[in-house]
C-alpha cells in the first residue's frame, strides 16, 4: 500500500514536469531554427556595434532583424547578444570583478570575450581598467604605459611568456613597432609560431598558440579601427 501511494505521488510529480519539458522542447526547436540568423546578428554586433550607445545598438539590431526577414533568414525577433553568446555564470563572475551589472556592460564583456581583435576601450571613468585588472590578475597581467622607459622590454617579455597586457593611456598615435602585434602578424620559423615585437628579434608563442590579451584604454581614434575592436 505504501509503495502504491509513493508510485502515485511520483507519477503525479512527473505529470507536472511534462508541461515544463514540452515547453522546453518547443523553445529548443525555435532556437535551433533561428540559429543561423542569431549567429549572423551576433557576428554583426561584435564586428560593428562595440563603439556605439545602447540605444543605437537596439535600433541597428531591429533594422538587421527586418533585413533578415526580407531575406527569409530565420532569427529570434527578440534577439539578444547576451542570450546567444553570454554565459550567466561567467557574467556574474565579471560583475564580482568590477564589470557594471547593466545589460550594456554585459554586452561589452561578451564582445570582448568573443572578438578576434584586441579590444580598445573608451573608458573615461576607469571601469574597464579596473575590471580588466581584476579579471586578468590571476594570469599575471602586465600593465604598460607608452611613457614608461622600459615599456618595450616589458611588452616583449609578456609576449614571450604568453601573459596578458594592459596598454594604458594611449592617445593620438601608437608606436609603429606595435603593428605586428595588433595585426597578429605571426609567422613560422623552425616549426614554431613567432611574432615580432619592437625589434627584429622573433619571440616564440606559448605552446597553445594563444596571443596575450592586449587591452588599450584611450579615446576613439579612427587610426586604430582596423587594428582593434572598439568598445565603450
Short mmCIF file of the C-alpha atoms (twelve columns), coordinates in Angstrom:
data_MODEL
# 
_entry.id   MODEL 
# 
loop_
_atom_site.group_PDB 
_atom_site.id 
_atom_site.type_symbol 
_atom_site.label_atom_id 
_atom_site.label_alt_id 
_atom_site.label_comp_id 
_atom_site.label_asym_id 
_atom_site.label_seq_id 
_atom_site.Cartn_x 
_atom_site.Cartn_y 
_atom_site.Cartn_z 
_atom_site.pdbx_PDB_model_num 
ATOM 1   C CA . UNK A 1   0.000  0.000  0.000   1 
ATOM 2   C CA . UNK A 2   2.806  2.387  0.920   1 
ATOM 3   C CA . UNK A 3   4.617  1.598  -2.341  1 
ATOM 4   C CA . UNK A 4   1.444  2.254  -4.323  1 
ATOM 5   C CA . UNK A 5   0.986  5.665  -2.702  1 
ATOM 6   C CA . UNK A 6   4.593  6.587  -3.409  1 
ATOM 7   C CA . UNK A 7   4.223  5.466  -7.002  1 
ATOM 8   C CA . UNK A 8   1.115  7.627  -7.408  1 
ATOM 9   C CA . UNK A 9   2.954  10.660 -5.983  1 
ATOM 10  C CA . UNK A 10  5.880  10.027 -8.334  1 
ATOM 11  C CA . UNK A 11  3.613  9.751  -11.378 1 
ATOM 12  C CA . UNK A 12  1.762  12.897 -10.317 1 
ATOM 13  C CA . UNK A 13  5.044  14.789 -9.970  1 
ATOM 14  C CA . UNK A 14  6.288  13.621 -13.343 1 
ATOM 15  C CA . UNK A 15  2.980  14.623 -14.887 1 
ATOM 16  C CA . UNK A 16  3.619  18.190 -13.782 1 
ATOM 17  C CA . UNK A 17  7.114  18.061 -15.292 1 
ATOM 18  C CA . UNK A 18  5.644  17.030 -18.645 1 
ATOM 19  C CA . UNK A 19  4.360  20.555 -19.238 1 
ATOM 20  C CA . UNK A 20  7.757  22.080 -18.460 1 
ATOM 21  C CA . UNK A 21  9.583  19.562 -20.641 1 
ATOM 22  C CA . UNK A 22  7.194  20.197 -23.519 1 
ATOM 23  C CA . UNK A 23  7.730  23.968 -23.269 1 
ATOM 24  C CA . UNK A 24  11.496 23.499 -23.098 1 
ATOM 25  C CA . UNK A 25  11.393 21.251 -26.156 1 
ATOM 26  C CA . UNK A 26  9.434  23.836 -28.140 1 
ATOM 27  C CA . UNK A 27  11.897 26.576 -27.152 1 
ATOM 28  C CA . UNK A 28  14.821 24.442 -28.261 1 
ATOM 29  C CA . UNK A 29  13.176 23.799 -31.624 1 
ATOM 30  C CA . UNK A 30  12.625 27.537 -32.080 1 
ATOM 31  C CA . UNK A 31  16.220 28.325 -31.043 1 
ATOM 32  C CA . UNK A 32  17.562 25.743 -33.494 1 
ATOM 33  C CA . UNK A 33  15.539 27.146 -36.381 1 
ATOM 34  C CA . UNK A 34  16.718 30.688 -35.586 1 
ATOM 35  C CA . UNK A 35  20.351 29.673 -35.026 1 
ATOM 36  C CA . UNK A 36  21.696 30.828 -38.396 1 
ATOM 37  C CA . UNK A 37  20.164 34.284 -38.136 1 
ATOM 38  C CA . UNK A 38  21.120 34.697 -34.484 1 
ATOM 39  C CA . UNK A 39  24.770 33.858 -35.226 1 
ATOM 40  C CA . UNK A 40  24.713 36.291 -38.161 1 
ATOM 41  C CA . UNK A 41  23.367 39.052 -35.903 1 
ATOM 42  C CA . UNK A 42  25.950 38.215 -33.223 1 
ATOM 43  C CA . UNK A 43  28.763 38.489 -35.767 1 
ATOM 44  C CA . UNK A 44  27.482 41.904 -36.837 1 
ATOM 45  C CA . UNK A 45  27.229 43.125 -33.238 1 
ATOM 46  C CA . UNK A 46  30.804 42.113 -32.408 1 
ATOM 47  C CA . UNK A 47  32.241 43.461 -35.658 1 
ATOM 48  C CA . UNK A 48  30.439 46.821 -35.854 1 
ATOM 49  C CA . UNK A 49  28.490 47.875 -32.743 1 
ATOM 50  C CA . UNK A 50  31.112 47.958 -29.983 1 
ATOM 51  C CA . UNK A 51  31.693 51.711 -30.237 1 
ATOM 52  C CA . UNK A 52  28.031 52.747 -30.117 1 
ATOM 53  C CA . UNK A 53  25.497 53.514 -27.391 1 
ATOM 54  C CA . UNK A 54  22.866 51.107 -26.137 1 
ATOM 55  C CA . UNK A 55  20.073 52.964 -27.968 1 
ATOM 56  C CA . UNK A 56  21.902 52.903 -31.291 1 
ATOM 57  C CA . UNK A 57  22.669 49.199 -30.871 1 
ATOM 58  C CA . UNK A 58  18.968 48.447 -30.310 1 
ATOM 59  C CA . UNK A 59  17.943 50.457 -33.370 1 
ATOM 60  C CA . UNK A 60  20.547 48.782 -35.556 1 
ATOM 61  C CA . UNK A 61  19.657 45.277 -34.371 1 
ATOM 62  C CA . UNK A 62  15.966 45.935 -35.116 1 
ATOM 63  C CA . UNK A 63  16.918 47.063 -38.618 1 
ATOM 64  C CA . UNK A 64  19.050 43.944 -39.090 1 
ATOM 65  C CA . UNK A 65  16.209 41.709 -37.915 1 
ATOM 66  C CA . UNK A 66  13.993 43.358 -40.542 1 
ATOM 67  C CA . UNK A 67  16.605 42.673 -43.223 1 
ATOM 68  C CA . UNK A 68  16.834 39.032 -42.127 1 
ATOM 69  C CA . UNK A 69  13.086 38.682 -42.537 1 
ATOM 70  C CA . UNK A 70  13.253 40.239 -46.005 1 
ATOM 71  C CA . UNK A 71  15.954 37.724 -46.986 1 
ATOM 72  C CA . UNK A 72  13.985 34.891 -45.319 1 
ATOM 73  C CA . UNK A 73  16.749 34.218 -42.792 1 
ATOM 74  C CA . UNK A 74  15.186 32.878 -39.599 1 
ATOM 75  C CA . UNK A 75  16.207 34.693 -36.411 1 
ATOM 76  C CA . UNK A 76  14.823 35.419 -32.964 1 
ATOM 77  C CA . UNK A 77  12.554 38.506 -33.136 1 
ATOM 78  C CA . UNK A 78  13.654 39.278 -29.553 1 
ATOM 79  C CA . UNK A 79  17.335 38.730 -30.297 1 
ATOM 80  C CA . UNK A 80  19.847 39.424 -27.518 1 
ATOM 81  C CA . UNK A 81  23.619 39.126 -27.809 1 
ATOM 82  C CA . UNK A 82  23.926 38.156 -24.148 1 
ATOM 83  C CA . UNK A 83  21.278 35.438 -24.591 1 
ATOM 84  C CA . UNK A 84  23.027 33.912 -27.623 1 
ATOM 85  C CA . UNK A 85  26.707 34.145 -26.625 1 
ATOM 86  C CA . UNK A 86  26.623 35.021 -22.933 1 
ATOM 87  C CA . UNK A 87  27.381 32.685 -20.045 1 
ATOM 88  C CA . UNK A 88  25.420 33.825 -16.994 1 
ATOM 89  C CA . UNK A 89  27.861 32.247 -14.539 1 
ATOM 90  C CA . UNK A 90  30.777 33.994 -16.255 1 
ATOM 91  C CA . UNK A 91  28.909 37.314 -16.366 1 
ATOM 92  C CA . UNK A 92  28.251 37.084 -12.616 1 
ATOM 93  C CA . UNK A 93  31.969 36.488 -12.108 1 
ATOM 94  C CA . UNK A 94  32.690 39.603 -14.211 1 
ATOM 95  C CA . UNK A 95  30.267 41.580 -12.036 1 
ATOM 96  C CA . UNK A 96  32.150 40.490 -8.930  1 
ATOM 97  C CA . UNK A 97  35.383 41.600 -10.627 1 
ATOM 98  C CA . UNK A 98  34.013 45.082 -11.263 1 
ATOM 99  C CA . UNK A 99  32.019 44.957 -14.503 1 
ATOM 100 C CA . UNK A 100 28.803 47.025 -14.072 1 
ATOM 101 C CA . UNK A 101 25.651 44.921 -13.822 1 
ATOM 102 C CA . UNK A 102 23.681 46.635 -16.596 1 
ATOM 103 C CA . UNK A 103 22.907 44.884 -19.883 1 
ATOM 104 C CA . UNK A 104 25.056 47.281 -21.906 1 
ATOM 105 C CA . UNK A 105 28.174 46.365 -19.929 1 
ATOM 106 C CA . UNK A 106 27.348 42.662 -20.189 1 
ATOM 107 C CA . UNK A 107 27.180 43.045 -23.967 1 
ATOM 108 C CA . UNK A 108 30.592 44.718 -23.922 1 
ATOM 109 C CA . UNK A 109 32.012 41.837 -21.899 1 
ATOM 110 C CA . UNK A 110 30.609 39.290 -24.347 1 
ATOM 111 C CA . UNK A 111 32.067 41.250 -27.275 1 
ATOM 112 C CA . UNK A 112 35.486 41.346 -25.621 1 
ATOM 113 C CA . UNK A 113 35.399 37.606 -24.940 1 
ATOM 114 C CA . UNK A 114 34.373 36.564 -28.451 1 
ATOM 115 C CA . UNK A 115 36.026 39.286 -30.544 1 
ATOM 116 C CA . UNK A 116 39.110 38.225 -32.523 1 
ATOM 117 C CA . UNK A 117 40.802 41.631 -32.464 1 
ATOM 118 C CA . UNK A 118 42.346 43.286 -29.413 1 
ATOM 119 C CA . UNK A 119 39.735 45.327 -27.518 1 
ATOM 120 C CA . UNK A 120 40.132 49.102 -27.436 1 
ATOM 121 C CA . UNK A 121 38.159 50.623 -24.543 1 
ATOM 122 C CA . UNK A 122 36.728 54.126 -24.338 1 
ATOM 123 C CA . UNK A 123 36.952 54.298 -20.561 1 
ATOM 124 C CA . UNK A 124 36.760 57.813 -19.073 1 
ATOM 125 C CA . UNK A 125 35.614 56.525 -15.656 1 
ATOM 126 C CA . UNK A 126 38.200 53.748 -15.389 1 
ATOM 127 C CA . UNK A 127 35.606 50.964 -15.010 1 
ATOM 128 C CA . UNK A 128 37.027 48.826 -17.807 1 
ATOM 129 C CA . UNK A 129 40.525 49.344 -16.449 1 
ATOM 130 C CA . UNK A 130 39.524 48.056 -13.019 1 
ATOM 131 C CA . UNK A 131 37.579 45.130 -14.467 1 
ATOM 132 C CA . UNK A 132 40.447 44.014 -16.708 1 
ATOM 133 C CA . UNK A 133 42.925 44.250 -13.833 1 
ATOM 134 C CA . UNK A 134 40.720 42.095 -11.589 1 
ATOM 135 C CA . UNK A 135 39.872 39.613 -14.349 1 
ATOM 136 C CA . UNK A 136 43.434 39.051 -15.567 1 
ATOM 137 C CA . UNK A 137 45.350 39.403 -12.298 1 
ATOM 138 C CA . UNK A 138 45.442 35.633 -11.821 1 
ATOM 139 C CA . UNK A 139 47.077 35.285 -15.242 1 
ATOM 140 C CA . UNK A 140 49.960 37.617 -14.407 1 
ATOM 141 C CA . UNK A 141 48.666 40.787 -16.035 1 
ATOM 142 C CA . UNK A 142 51.398 43.165 -17.214 1 
ATOM 143 C CA . UNK A 143 50.391 46.847 -17.110 1 
ATOM 144 C CA . UNK A 144 52.292 49.053 -19.560 1 
ATOM 145 C CA . UNK A 145 52.226 52.756 -20.427 1 
ATOM 146 C CA . UNK A 146 53.848 54.094 -23.572 1 
ATOM 147 C CA . UNK A 147 55.503 56.749 -21.406 1 
ATOM 148 C CA . UNK A 148 57.363 54.075 -19.407 1 
ATOM 149 C CA . UNK A 149 61.064 53.923 -20.163 1 
ATOM 150 C CA . UNK A 150 61.074 50.114 -20.316 1 
ATOM 151 C CA . UNK A 151 57.669 49.542 -21.877 1 
ATOM 152 C CA . UNK A 152 59.184 47.809 -24.930 1 
ATOM 153 C CA . UNK A 153 61.074 45.269 -22.895 1 
ATOM 154 C CA . UNK A 154 58.047 44.628 -20.663 1 
ATOM 155 C CA . UNK A 155 55.891 44.038 -23.727 1 
ATOM 156 C CA . UNK A 156 58.418 41.671 -25.282 1 
ATOM 157 C CA . UNK A 157 58.641 39.627 -22.094 1 
ATOM 158 C CA . UNK A 158 54.842 39.413 -21.804 1 
ATOM 159 C CA . UNK A 159 54.503 38.188 -25.392 1 
ATOM 160 C CA . UNK A 160 57.304 35.678 -24.937 1 
ATOM 161 C CA . UNK A 161 55.640 34.087 -21.911 1 
ATOM 162 C CA . UNK A 162 52.036 34.467 -23.093 1 
ATOM 163 C CA . UNK A 163 50.937 36.923 -20.391 1 
ATOM 164 C CA . UNK A 164 48.042 39.384 -20.823 1 
ATOM 165 C CA . UNK A 165 48.978 43.035 -21.341 1 
ATOM 166 C CA . UNK A 166 47.098 46.195 -20.365 1 
ATOM 167 C CA . UNK A 167 48.323 49.098 -22.502 1 
ATOM 168 C CA . UNK A 168 47.142 52.303 -20.809 1 
ATOM 169 C CA . UNK A 169 46.834 55.998 -21.612 1 
ATOM 170 C CA . UNK A 170 47.148 55.735 -25.381 1 
ATOM 171 C CA . UNK A 171 46.368 58.924 -27.296 1 
ATOM 172 C CA . UNK A 172 46.864 60.148 -30.859 1 
ATOM 173 C CA . UNK A 173 49.342 57.577 -32.129 1 
ATOM 174 C CA . UNK A 174 50.679 54.156 -31.273 1 
ATOM 175 C CA . UNK A 175 54.282 53.108 -31.679 1 
ATOM 176 C CA . UNK A 176 54.686 51.631 -35.172 1 
ATOM 177 C CA . UNK A 177 56.518 48.670 -33.641 1 
ATOM 178 C CA . UNK A 178 53.201 47.522 -32.116 1 
ATOM 179 C CA . UNK A 179 51.610 46.991 -35.541 1 
ATOM 180 C CA . UNK A 180 52.699 43.321 -35.930 1 
ATOM 181 C CA . UNK A 181 51.153 42.555 -32.537 1 
ATOM 182 C CA . UNK A 182 47.917 44.447 -33.218 1 
ATOM 183 C CA . UNK A 183 47.534 42.771 -36.607 1 
ATOM 184 C CA . UNK A 184 48.627 39.367 -35.254 1 
ATOM 185 C CA . UNK A 185 51.298 39.043 -37.926 1 
ATOM 186 C CA . UNK A 186 52.614 35.656 -36.861 1 
ATOM 187 C CA . UNK A 187 54.994 33.500 -38.879 1 
ATOM 188 C CA . UNK A 188 56.536 30.065 -38.548 1 
ATOM 189 C CA . UNK A 189 60.251 29.589 -38.046 1 
ATOM 190 C CA . UNK A 190 61.690 26.167 -37.366 1 
ATOM 191 C CA . UNK A 191 58.202 24.773 -36.859 1 
ATOM 192 C CA . UNK A 192 57.441 27.313 -34.112 1 
ATOM 193 C CA . UNK A 193 54.896 30.131 -34.320 1 
ATOM 194 C CA . UNK A 194 56.583 33.534 -33.821 1 
ATOM 195 C CA . UNK A 195 55.696 37.212 -33.748 1 
ATOM 196 C CA . UNK A 196 57.908 40.300 -33.981 1 
ATOM 197 C CA . UNK A 197 57.610 42.886 -31.222 1 
ATOM 198 C CA . UNK A 198 59.503 46.213 -31.448 1 
ATOM 199 C CA . UNK A 199 62.765 44.744 -32.764 1 
ATOM 200 C CA . UNK A 200 63.547 42.238 -35.499 1 
ATOM 201 C CA . UNK A 201 64.015 39.534 -32.898 1 
ATOM 202 C CA . UNK A 202 61.321 36.832 -33.013 1 
ATOM 203 C CA . UNK A 203 59.744 35.525 -29.832 1 
ATOM 204 C CA . UNK A 204 58.038 32.108 -29.796 1 
ATOM 205 C CA . UNK A 205 54.411 31.974 -28.686 1 
ATOM 206 C CA . UNK A 206 53.169 29.747 -25.906 1 
ATOM 207 C CA . UNK A 207 52.577 26.147 -26.902 1 
ATOM 208 C CA . UNK A 208 48.828 26.741 -27.011 1 
ATOM 209 C CA . UNK A 209 49.431 29.352 -29.776 1 
ATOM 210 C CA . UNK A 210 47.313 31.957 -27.963 1 
ATOM 211 C CA . UNK A 211 48.375 35.588 -28.212 1 
ATOM 212 C CA . UNK A 212 48.381 37.583 -24.963 1 
ATOM 213 C CA . UNK A 213 45.392 39.866 -24.492 1 
ATOM 214 C CA . UNK A 214 46.281 43.465 -25.385 1 
ATOM 215 C CA . UNK A 215 43.752 45.935 -24.000 1 
ATOM 216 C CA . UNK A 216 44.119 49.613 -24.822 1 
ATOM 217 C CA . UNK A 217 42.342 52.285 -22.807 1 
ATOM 218 C CA . UNK A 218 42.111 55.535 -24.758 1 
ATOM 219 C CA . UNK A 219 39.827 57.901 -26.694 1 
ATOM 220 C CA . UNK A 220 38.417 56.735 -30.035 1 
ATOM 221 C CA . UNK A 221 40.887 57.237 -32.882 1 
ATOM 222 C CA . UNK A 222 39.951 56.200 -36.438 1 
ATOM 223 C CA . UNK A 223 43.557 55.093 -36.996 1 
ATOM 224 C CA . UNK A 224 43.007 52.135 -34.627 1 
ATOM 225 C CA . UNK A 225 39.745 50.964 -36.175 1 
ATOM 226 C CA . UNK A 226 41.300 48.343 -38.462 1 
ATOM 227 C CA . UNK A 227 43.668 47.017 -35.807 1 
ATOM 228 C CA . UNK A 228 41.434 46.792 -32.749 1 
ATOM 229 C CA . UNK A 229 37.923 46.025 -31.578 1 
ATOM 230 C CA . UNK A 230 36.363 49.200 -30.175 1 
ATOM 231 C CA . UNK A 231 34.132 49.186 -27.078 1 
ATOM 232 C CA . UNK A 232 32.897 51.836 -24.675 1 
# 
